[in-house]
Amino acid sequence: MEETCGRRAVRSREEGDRAVRGFWLITLLALCACGSSPDARGPGGTDPLAGTAGRGGTLPGMTAVTTTGRMGIDARPTPDDRAQAAAEAEMARAAGLPLWSQLCSSCHGDFAAGSTLSSGNANGDFRLDVTAALERHGDRLEGYIDMAMPMGAPDACTGDCAETLGAYLRALAVPAAATCAGDGGPAAGARQVVLLTSREYQYSLEDLLGVPTDFGKRVQNHDGRRGGFVDMTAQLVSSTLLDTYRRNAEAVAKWAVANERPFACSDATLCAKRFVNEFLFEAFRGEVSEAQREAYEDLFARYPEAGLELALKAALTSPLFLYRVEVGVDVDSAYAAGYYNPAVSAGPSVDVEPSASLPASRFDPGSSGRLDGEDWLLDQNGRVRFSFDQPLSDPAVVEIMARGSNHGDIWPEVTLHINGRTFGTQRLDRAELRAYRFDVVGVQGAATLELAFENDSGEPPYGPDQDANVFVREARLFNAAALAASTPKGTAPEPTVRGAGSLLDSATPGAAVLTPLELATTLAFRLTGSTPDRELLEAARAGKLATRQDVRAQVVRLIDSDRGRTHIANFVTRWFRLDELGQVSRPDVPELTAEVKAAMLEEVRRHFVHVFYDESVPYAEFFNSDYTFLNRTLAEFYGVGGGFDDSFRKTPVSGRGGPIASGAFMTVNAHADRTAPILRAVRSRETALCHYIDPPNSPIAGDDIDAQRAAAQEKVTAAEQAAGVLSSREFYFLYTDGIDACAGCHARIINPMFGMEDFDNVGRLRPSAGNNLVTETVHGMETEVSIEGTLYGVASTSDPAVIEYAGAKDLSNQLADTEAINVCLARKAFRFVTGAAYVDRDLDASHQEMLTPEQRSAYACVADNMMRAFESGGQNPRTMFIELATDNMLLFRK
C-alpha cells in the first residue's frame, strides 16, 4: 500500500510539473498585456549642479590655496545666471558648428540635439565625450586643440579657431536653464516592468518562506549595472536564467513543504484557499485574479498530495513574482477607481467588525507564559488557551494580533488547535505587531482554542535570552455572517473627489499613476530591497496610502526596519564599490582571510548605519570621525588592542575611519604586490565627490603612443636598477610620466593625489617615518614614501578649490568640511532610490543619460527638497532619504 501511494505521488508530481510549466507563459502573456512605456532617459549631458562650464582652475606650479567651508549646492547659479549662460552657449554653438563640421566631424561625428556625446566615425572609435574632455583638459582644452587637433594636421586650427572650437564644446556642456521652476508639476519616474535583482530575489524568498540558502547567488551574474548600482532596467530573462529560476523554485518548494512553509498543509481544499489568499497575495504583491485563483485551486484539486509543492514552483517562476510591476493607470482611471482617497484613509482600518474579540488580559490564566503589559508572552514552548463568547460558525476565520522576536534565523511559529484539531501554523517573522489569520472549516458552536508555540530556540544548547519569543495582544473571530457582509478591501465605495486633497491632484497632464499596490511594491523594494510585507500590502489594499502622511509613515517604518537597515548598509558598500572586496586575493598575505575581509566590509557598513540612524550625528562625521567599528578579528588584523570580542563596537582610532580611510577601500583599490595610487585617486574622487574621471582614450593618443609608453617603461627600469626598489608612488609616477594623452589627468587629477600611501595593499597603516613619510615594503625591501598630496578641484575637477593634505585620513577630514560630499550623497541617494539620475551625466560612461528640460526642472525641485530636509534635519542622511521616498516621483510615471 505504501509503495502504491508513493508511486501515485511521484506520478502526480510529474504530471503536476507539466502543468506548472504552462503557468509561466500564461502569466507572462497577461503581464505583457499591461503594457509599459519605454524609459525616456537617453545619452549625454552634464551636471547642472556644477554650474556653467568654466576655464578657471589651479594648475601645478601656481600658488595653491586650500579652500574649506561649504561648496556646491550653496554656490549654484541663480535662475538668471543659468538663463544668461544658456543664451551665451547658444551663440557659441552657432559660431563653432561650421568649424566643427569642416575640421572635426569626419573623425568625431556630430552631436545630436542636446547631446554631449558625438556619433563617432563608422567604427565608433573617435566618439567624443564633451564632459570627459572638459574634465580631462579643464582650462587647457583650447591649448590642446591648438597643439594637437585636427589629428595629423594640427596647424589647420590654431589661435582663434581653437578658441572658437573650445567655446563650442563648452557650450554643448551647458544645459538649458535648469532650476526648480515649481510650475511644471511633480517629477515622474519611468513606467516599467523590471526584473528583480539577485539580492531582491533572495530577500523575497527569505521574507516569504524563510529559506536559509542563498539562491540569489545563482542568478547574480545576470545583474545589470548603471550609475554605480545594480540596475535591471534593460535586463531580460534568457533561457539559461529561466532554467536557473526553475531549478531554484524546485529546491525551494521541496524545502518549504518539508519545513511546513508557508504553512502546514493537511487538507488540500483548505490549503488551496490559504495559498491563494495569503501566500499568493504577498508573493505576487497584489490581488489574485479569478483566473489565477481557479488555476491554483485546480492544481491542488488535481494533485492533492503534491499540490503545495507544485503551487510553490509555479508561483516562484511566475513573472508576477520575478518582476516588479510599475506600470500604473492613467490619472482619470485612478480617480474613477477611488485610488488615494483621503476619505477612505480617514475611515476605519477594516471593512467589517469581528464577531468577537478577546484581549490578552482575558486569556485563560492557566495558560503557559504570562501577561506582559498588553501582550501575552510565551518565552518558552507552551500553549495559550482562550474561548470566544460567541459560538464558531462553519466556516470562520480566527485572527491573532501578534509579534515575534527572533534568535538568528529562528522566528517563533504558532499552531492553532480547536477542539483537538489542527488548523495551520503561522510564522511570526516580524518584530512589529500584525495580524495572522487562520481559516477554520468543520467546527461549529462553543470551542476551546489553543495557540501552541513549539519551536523555542532557548532549549539546549541555547541559554537565557538566546531564544525566540511570542507576544499575542488580541484574538478575533470572524463568523460566516461577518465574512459575508465584508467588502473587498481597497475598493472605495465612491470615486476619489478631485481637489479634495488626494495625491492625484498634483498629477501633470499625460502622467500615469501607480496603483496603491504598485506603490507599496516600489516603496518596499526601493527602501528595503525586498518584497512588501503584509502590513504594507494590507494598507495599500485598504486605501491607507492615500495621503502624504500615510506614505511618510510607511516610508519611515520601512527605512527603520531590519531589512531597511540592511538595505542602507548595502547602499554604502555598493556606492564605494566595497562589495568587490570578496574577490580580492593577496597570496603573500595569508592573514587576509575571508573573515577579515568580511569584518572590513562590516566596519564601513556599521559606521554608515550609525551616522544614518542617529539623528544627532551629521553626515560629515562619516568622513571626519575619530572612531570606527571593530571586532576582535579586525582589531587583531589592524593591530589595535582593547579586549575585543566577536561583536563590533565603536572604537576610538587614529589614522583611519570612514569610507576612504578604511581597510576595505584601501584593499579593494590596490594590487596583489603593491598599492595602486592612481586607482585610489580616481576612486576617491568618483565615490566621495561624484567626479567623473575619463579613462585614457588610445584612439586620440597619437601614432607614437606605443613609443611613449616604451620610453616610460625604460624610465621605470632604469630607476629600479639604480635604486633597487621603487615605492608604489614613484613606480606609477614614472610609468605614466611623459605620455601626452595622459598629461592633463596626471598633472592635476591623479598624480597630485598620491597622498594616500599611508595604507598598504591590505588596508593596514604603514609605520610612520616622520615628516609626513611612511615606510613602504615592496618585495621585501623598505623605502620611505611621502604621504603629502594635493586635491585640485572639489566641487568638480575644474573647480579652482584646492586641498593640501597628508594621508588618507587627513584628506577625508578635510572633505568633511565641504559641501561637495553632501551634493554627492544626494546624487547617490537619488540614483539608489529612484533608479534615475538627477543630473544629465551621472558617473557611468556606458549609460550617459540626457534629461529633458522638464526632467531637469522637476528633478531640481526634488534635489532642492532633499537638501532642505537634509539641512533642517541636522545634516542627517536619513532625513534626505525620507524626503526623497515621499516625493511624488515614485507615484507618478511617464
N, C-alpha and C positions, 0 to 999 in steps of 0.2 A: 504494500500500500504506500509506504513512504517513497519507494523508488518511483512508483507510478506518478505520485503527486510531484516529485522532483522533476520528472521528465515533462510533465504538463506545465510546470512553472517555467522551465527552460524554453519550451516551445512557445509558451505565451509571451515570454520576454522577447524572443526573436521576432515574432510577429509584431509585437509592440514597437520594436526598434524600427521596423519598416514604416510603421505608422508615424513614428516620431520624425523620421527624415522628411516627411511631407510638410511638417509644421513650419520649417524654415522658409520654404518657397511661398506658402500661403501667407505667412505673416509679413514676409519681405514685400510681396506684391501689395498688401494692404498698406504697409508703411510708405512705400514709394508713391502710392496714390495720394498721400497727403500733400506731396509737392513741397518744394522749397526753392527759394530764390538764391542765386549764386552769391558768394561772398564778393562784395563790391570792392574790397581792398585790392589795390594794384601796385605796380612797382614804382620806385623812385622816391625822391623827396628829401627834405632836410628837417632839422629840428627847429620848430618855431620858437621854442623856449630859449634858444641860443641867440635870438635876435637876428638882425641883418648881418650878412656876411661882411666881415671887415678885414683890413690888411694889417692891423696892428699886431704887436707881439714882441716878446723879449727874446733876442737871439743870443746864442753863446757869444761871449765877448763883450756884451753890453752889461751895464750895471744891473744886477738882479735885485729886485726889491721884493721881499717876502710880503705877500698880501694875505691877511687873515680877515675874519669877520664874515658877514653874510654875503653870499654871491648867488646869482642865478635867478630864482623867481623874483626876488625883490628888485632886481635890476632889469626886468623885462621891459622892452619898449612899450610906450603908450600906444593906443589905437592910432593917434595922429602920426606917431613915428612910423608905425607899420605901413600906414597908407602912403606916406611920403616915400618910404623905401620901396614899396611896390611900384609907385609911379616912376621912380628913378630906374628901377630894374627893367621896366618895360622899355624905356629909352635905350638902355644899354643893350637889351636883346635886339632891338631893331637895328642898332648900329653894328653889332657884331655878327648877326646872322649871315650877311653876304660874304664876309671874310671866312666864316666857318665853312660855308658851302663851297667856297673856292679852294681853300687850303687844307681843310681838315676832314671833311665828310667822307672822302674816298677811303680813308682808313677807319675812322671812328664811327662813321654813320651819322645819323641825325637824331635829334631829340623829339620825341613825341610831345604833344602839348601837355605841359605840366610835369614832365618827367625830367629827372636829373641823371638818367642812365641812358646812354646813347645806344643805338641799334647795332653798332659794330659793322665789320665787313662780313663777307659771306660765311666765314667760319667763326665769327664772333670773338676772335682773339683780341681785337682792338676796341672793344666796348669801353667807353669812358664813364666812370662814376664820378660826377662832379663833386659830390660831398667828400668822397675819399681823396680826390685830388686837392681840394682845399685843405683838408685836414693834414695831408702829407706835406704840401708845399707852403701853406699859410701865406704870408705876405711876399713870398718869393715866387709865387706862381707865374707872374708876368716875366720875371727874370729867367725862369726855366723855359718858358715859351720862346723868349728872345734867344736863348742859348742853344736849345735843342730841337725846337719844332719849326716846321714840319720835319718828320724823320727823313733823313737823307738830304734835306735842303734847308738847314736852319737859317740861312741868310735870306730866305724868302719872306720871313716875318720877324722884323726887329722893330725896336722903338715904339712908335705909335701903334703899329699893327699889333704888337704883342700886348700893349696896354689895352687896346680895344677888345682883343680876344679874351684877355683876362677878365675884363669887366663883363663881357658876355657870359662867361662861365659863372662868375659870381652872381650875376643877375638871375641865372637859372636856379640858383640855390636859394633865392629869396622867395618865400611863399607869399601867396596873396595875404592881405591884411588879416591875420589870424588872431582874433581876440574873442572873448566871450560877449557876443552881441546881446544875448539874452532874449532875443525875439524870434528865434528860429525853432523853438520847441526843444524838447529833451534830446539828448544823444540817443542813437539807436544802434543796437548790435546787429549781427547778421542772422538771418533765418537760416537754419542749418540742421542737418541730421548728422551727428558726429559720433564716430566710434569711440568707445571707452578707451582710455589709456590702460596700459598694463597694470598700473597702480590702482586706478579706479575700478578696474575689473576685479582685482584681488580684494580690495577693501569691500566691495559689494558682496563678494562671496563670503567674506568673513562676517559681515554685518547681517546678512540674510540667513546664513546657515551655521556660522561659527567654524568654518573649515580651518584646520590648523596648518595645511600645506600651502606653500607659496606657488599657486598655479599661475600667478601673474608673470613669473619669470619665464614661463614657457612661451609667452607672446611678447616679451619685452623688446625683442629685436624688430618688431613691427611698429614701434612707436615712432612718430614723426617729430621733428623739431622745428621751431620757429621762434625767433626773438629770444633765444636762450632758454626756452622752456619746452617741455613736451607739448606738442600740438597735433591734433588728429584731423584738422580741417580737410586735408586732401588725402587722407589715408583710406584705402579700400580693403575689402576682405578678399584675399587671394584664396585659391583652393587649399594651399598649404596652411594658411591661418585658420580657415574654416575647419579643416581636419583637426587642427590642434584644439580649437574650441570644442569640437565633438568629443575628442578623447578626454579632454578636461571634464566635460559635462558627465561623461560616463563614470569617471573616477569619483567626482563629487557626489553624484547621485547614489552610487553604491555606498560610499562612506556615510552619507547623510541618513539613508534608510537604516543602516546598521546602528547608527547612533541616535535614532529616533528624532531626526531633524527634518523639516522644521517642527514636526510633532510626531508622536507615536501614532501608528495607523493600524487599526484592527478592523474597522468597518469601512468598506470601500465607498459606500454611498456618503457616509459622514465625512470621510477623508476628502472625497472629491469636492464637497461643498466648502470645507475648510481650506483646501488648497487654492481654490479659485478666489474665495472671499478674503483670505488672509495673505497667503504667500504670493499669489499671482498679482494681487493689487500692489504689493510692495515691490516685487521683482520687476514688474512692467511699469511701475511708477505712475499708475493711472487706473481709471476704471476699465474693467474687463468687459469686452463686448459680448453680446449674446452668442455670436458665432464662436468666439473663443471659449465661452463657458460651456457650450454644448460639446465642443470638440474635446475639451479636457475631461468633462464628466463622462463622455463616451469612452475615453481612454481607460478610466477607472472601471467602467462597467464591463468593458470587453476583456480587460486583463486585471481582474481584481487582486491577484496575488502579486503582480508586478506594477500595479497602477502608479503608485507613488514614485517609484524609481523612474518609470518611463515619463511621467509628467515632469519630473525634475530635469531629465535630459532634454525634453522638448523646450521647457522654459529657459534653460540656461544656454541654449543655442538659438534662441529667438532673437531677431533684430530688435525687438522691443526691450530686451534685456541688454544686448550688446551695444546699442546705440543710445545716445542722449538725443531726444527729440526736442528741438527748439524751433518750431515752425510757426505756431500761433494761428490766429484767425484775424480777419480784418476787424477794425475797431467797431464798425456798426454791428457786426455779428456778436462781438463781445458785449456791447450794450444790451442787445436783444436777449442774450443768454443769461444776463444777470450777473456777469463776472464783475468782481471788485466793487461790490455793492456795499457802501458803508452801513446801510440799514441792516443788512444781514450780519455784518461784522459786529454790530452793536447788540444783536439778538442773543438768545440762549445758545450755549455751546452744542447742544444736542437737539435733534428734532423730536424726540419722544422722551417722556419721563419714564424711569424704570418702574416696574410693577412694585418693587420693594427694594429698599436699600438698607445696608447694615454697616454702621461704622465699626472700626476695630474694637472700640470700647465695649461692644455688645457681643463679641465673640465668646464662645464657651470658655469660662475661666479655667476649666480643666485641660485646655489645650496645651500643647508643648509651647515653649517660649514664654514671652511676657509682653505686656503693653509698654511701649516706649514712646511717650508723648502721644501723637495721634496715630501711630503705627503699631501693628502687632509685629514684634521682632522674633524671627526664628534664627538664632545664631548657631544652631546645630541641627542635625537631622531631626525631624519631628512632624507633627500634624496639627493644623488648626481646624477646629470644628465649629460649625455655625449652622443655624437654621433660619430661614426667612419666615416672616409672619404671614406670608401668602403661600398657598399651595402652588406647586410647579404645574405648568401646562405641558402638553406634548405637541409640538416642540417648544423649547425655551432656550434662552441664552443666559449664561451666568458670566458676569464680568467682574474682574477684580481690579482695583486701582492699587498698583504696587510698584516697587522698585527693587533693584538688587545691588549688591556690592560684590565685586569680583576679587578673585585671588589669581593673578596672572590671566591665563586663558579660561579659567574656570568661573562661570557665572552660575547662579543658582537656577535650578529647574523645579517647577511645581506641577504636580499632577492632581487633577480634580477627581475625587471619588464621590459618588452619590449612591447611597444605599448598597454599598459594596461593589458597585460597577465603576469602571474607569472611563472618563470622558476626555482624555487628552492630557498632554503635557505642554507647558509653555516655558520657554527660556527667558528669564528676567535679565536681559542683557543690556539694560540701561540703568544708569545711576539716577536718572530723572524719573519722576512719577509718571506713569502712563497706564492706559487701560489694556488688559489682557482678557480675551474673550474665549469662552468655551461653548460650543454648540451641544445642546442636551436633547437627545431623542430617546423616547421609550420610557420616560419617567413621568408619573402624574401624582399629584397630591402632596401631602406633607413629606418632607425628606430631610435627612441629616446629610450635610455636605462636609467633606474633609478636603483640605488642601495640604498635600504631602510634599515635604522637602526632603530629598533623599540623596543628594549628591554633594553633601558638605565636604569641602576640601580641608576642613580642620581636623579630620581624622588622621591618625598617624600615617606618615611621619611628620605631618604639619603640626605646628604648635599654636599657642594663643595668638589671636589677631591675624593668623595666616589662613583665612578661610573666606568662603562666600556666605553672605547673609541675605535673608529675605525680609522685606518690610511691606506689610499689607495694610493699607489705610481703610479700604472700604470694599464691600461686596455688594453687587447689584444683580437683580433678577429682572429679566425682560420676558414676560409671558407672551403667548401667541397673540393675544389681543393687542398688546403694546407694539409688537413687531408688525402686525398688520396695519396699525394706524400710522406707522412711521413713514416718512417720505424720504426718497434718496438724498443722502447728504450732498450738499453743494448745489442742489437745484433751487435756485431762487424762485419764489412764487411770482415775482414781477421782474420785468426788465430793469436794469440799472438806469436811474434817472440822470440825464445829462445835467451837468452843472451843479450836482448835489454833493460835490466833494470827492467823487470817485477818482482813483488813479488814472482812469481812462480819459478824464477831462483834459489832460495835458498832452494828449497824443497829437502828433503832427499829421497833416494830410498824407495819405498813402502808407502810413505805418501799419504794421501788423502788431498784435499784442499777444504775448504768450497766454495760454490758458492758465488758470491758477495751479493746476497740477504740473504743467510745464515749468512755471516759475519756481515751484517747490523743487523740481528736479535740478534746475540750473543753479539755484541757491545752494543746494546740498553739495553738488559736485564741485562748484567753484569755491566753496568755503570749507569743505571737509574732505574733498577728494573721494567721496563715497556716495552711495545711493541715499536718498532721503529716508529718514526714519518714519515710523508710523505716526508719530506726533505731528510731524510736518505735513505728511500726506493728508492726514485727517483734518488739519487746519485748512489746507487748501480746498479739500472736498466740502468742508462745512462753510466756506466763504469767509474764513478768518484771516485771509491775506488781503483784505480789501482796502486797508488804509496804510499810510506811511508808518504809523505807529505799529501796526500789525507786522509789517515786513521787518521793521527795525528790531522788534522783539525776537523774531525768529533768527535774524542775522546775528544778533548778539549771542543767542543761545547756541547757534551752530559754531560760531568762532570760538566760544568758550568751552565747547565740548571736548572730550578726549580726542575725537577724530579731528576736530578743528585745530587743536594744539599740535597734533602730529602733522597736519597739512601745512601749518605755518612753519614748522621746522623743516619740512620738505622744501618749502619755498626758498628759504635762505640757502640750503645746501645746493639746490639746483642753480640759483642765481649766481653764486660764486663758483659754480662748477666743481663743487667739492665731492659730488657723487662719483667723480672719476677716481676717487681715492682707492676704491676697491680693486681697480685694475693695475694699481701701481706695484711694481716689483723692484726690490732692491736686493739682489742676490748677495751683495757684500755686507749687508746689514741684517743678519738673521733675526736680530731682536725686534725689527719692524714686523711684528706678527699681525695676523688678521685681527686679533683682539686689540692691539694698539691702534691700528687704523680705524677700527670701529669706534674706539674711545676718542680719537682725534675728531672724528665726524660729530660725535655726540657733544664734544666740548663746544663747538660752534653752535650747534642746534640749541643746547641749553642756554647759551649766552643770549642768543636772539630771542628765544621764548621768554627768558627773564625780562629783557627790555620791552618786549612786545606786550606782555600781560601785566606788568607792573606800571600802572598809570603814573606813578611818581617818578619814573625813570625816563628821561628824554632819550630820543634815538641816538644822539651824539655819544651816549655812553657805550654804545655798541663798539665804537671806534676808540674812545679815549679812556676807557675804564682802566683801573689799576688792579683788576682781578680777572680771573677766568674760572672755568668749571673743570675740576679734575676728580678722577677716582684713583684708586691705588695703581691700576695698570698704567695709566697715563702719567701719573706723578713719578713713578719709578723710571719710566722711559725718559721723561724730561729732566730727571734728577732733582725733583722738588720734594723736600721732606715735609713731614707733618702728620704721620699716623693715619693715612687714608685707609678706607675700606672699599668695597665694591660699588658703593653709591657715589654719585657725583655731588660735589659741594662747591659752593662759591669760595674761591681761594685767592688771597692777595698774591700777586706775582709782579715781577719786574721784567720788562723787555718783551712781553707777549700779551695777547688778549685782543679779541675782536676778529673780524673776518679775514683781515690781511695778515696781521702779526700772529698767525695761528699755525700750529704744526700741520694741519690739514692743507691749508693754502700753499704753504711753502713746500710741502712734499709733492702735491699734485703738480706744481709748477717748477719742476726740477727734472734732471736727467738721472740715469741709473748710476753714473760715476761722478757727477759733479752737479752744481746748481745750474739754473737756467735764468740768468739775469734778464735777458731780453723778454722771455716768456713772462717772468714776474712783472716786469714793467708794463707789458701790454695788458695782461690780465687784471692788474690792479686798476689801470685806467678804465678798462672796459666794464669791470664789475662794480667798483665803488663809485665811479664818476659817470658811467654810461657814455664814455667816449668810444668812437669807432676808430680803430686802427687798421687801415687798409694793408693787407699783405703785399709783399713785393710783387710787382707786375712785370714779369720777364719780357713779354712782347714789346714793351716800350723801353726796355733797359738798354737797348743799343746792341749793335752787332758784336761788340767786344766784351759783352758781359762775362763770357767764359774766361777771357783773358784777365779781366779784373778780379774774378774770383780766384783764379790761379795765383795771381800776384798776392792776394790777401792770404792765401794758404802758405805761400812762401814766407810771408812775414811771421806767421804763427810758428812755422817750423824753425825759422832762424832764431826766434825769441826763445823757443823751448830748448834749442841746442845751447843757447848762451846761458839761460837761467836754470835749466834742468827741469823746471816745472813752472807752469803759469797758473795764476789764480783764475777762477772762472771769469771774473771781471776782465782781466787782461786778455784772456783767451778769446772771448767773444767780441771785445772791442777791436782787437786786431783782425779777427776773422771777417768783420763787416766793414772795417775802415777802408776808405778809398773806392768803394763801389758807388758810382754816380747815382744809380737808380735808388740807392738806399740812403743817400746823403741827407735828404730832408728829414726823414724819420729819425735817423741816428744822431743828427745834430741837435735835435730838440725834443724828440718824443721818447726815445728809447735809451740811448747811451747815457744821457744825463741822469737817468733814473737808476743807474747801477748802485743804488744805495741800500739794497735790501739783502746784502750778503752777510748780515749777522746771523742768518739762519742757514743751516746746512741743507743737504738734499733730502733729509728725512725729518725736517721740522724741529731740529734741536738748535738751541742757541749756541753759537760758537764762543770760545774763550776770548775775552777782551784782551787786546794788546795795548790798550791805552790810546789816547789821542784819536778817537774815532777809528781805531783799527781793530780788526779781529784776526784770529789765526784760523786759516783755512787749511785743511788737509786734503791733498789731491794725490791719489795713487801712492799714499804712504808718506808723502813729503809735505812739510809745513811751509806756508808762506803767509805773510801778513797782507791783509787787503783792507782798503778803505770802505767805510760804510756811509760816506757822505754822498749825497745825491741832490739833484735839482729837478723839481717838477715844473716844467714850463706849461702853463695853461691849466686852469682849474675848472671853470665853467665849461670850457671846451679846449681843444688842443691849440686853438689860435687865440685863446684868451690871454691878455698880457700879464695876468697874475702869475706869480712865481712863488714856489715854496722850497726853501732850502731845508734839508733835513739830514739826519744821521741815523740810519737804521729804520727797519720796517715799523717799529712801534712809534717812533718819532713822526714818521710820515702819517701814520694812522691818527695820532693825536692831533696833528695839525689839520688833517682833513675834517676832523670832527667839528672844527670851528667854521667850516664853510657851508654855504647854502647848497653847494653842488651835490653833497651827499643826500640832502633832502629831496632835491629835484630828481635824482636818480632813483631814490626809493619810490617816489610817486610814479615814475615811468615803469619801474619793475612791477609795482603793485598793480597798476592798470593792466599791464600785459598779462600778469599771472591770473587775475580775477576775470577779466573780460575776454582774453584771448586776442585782443586787438592792440594796436599801437596808437598812442595819442599824439605822437609826433610823426612826421612823414617818413622818417627813416629810423628804425629802432634796432640798430645793432645786429643786423643779420644780412650778410651780403647776398645770400641766396633768395631772400624774400624781402625785397625793398618796397614796402608799402607806400603808396601815394594816396593821400587823403583828398577828398573833395573839399571845396571851400566850406560847404555846410558841415562836413565832419570836423574840419579844423575848428570852426567856431563852437560847435556843440561839445567837442572833446575838451576844448579850452575851458568851457564852463565847468565840466566835470573835474578837470585838473585844479581849477581855482577853488572849487568847493572842497576838494581833498586837502589842499594846502591850508585853507582856512580852518578846517576841522583839526588838522594837524597842529597848527599854531595855537588855536584856542584850547586844545587838549593837552597842553604842556609838551608839545612836540613828541607825542607818543604815537608810534605807528599803528597801534590798534584803532585809534580814532580815525585814522585815514582809511583803513580797510572798511570800517563800519560805514563811513560816509559813501565810499565807492559802491559797496554792495547794496546800499539802499537807494542808489541813484536809479532813475527810470531807464537807464541804458540797458539794464538786464531785462526789463519788462518789454520794452518796445523794440521791434526788429524791422529791418528793411532788406 
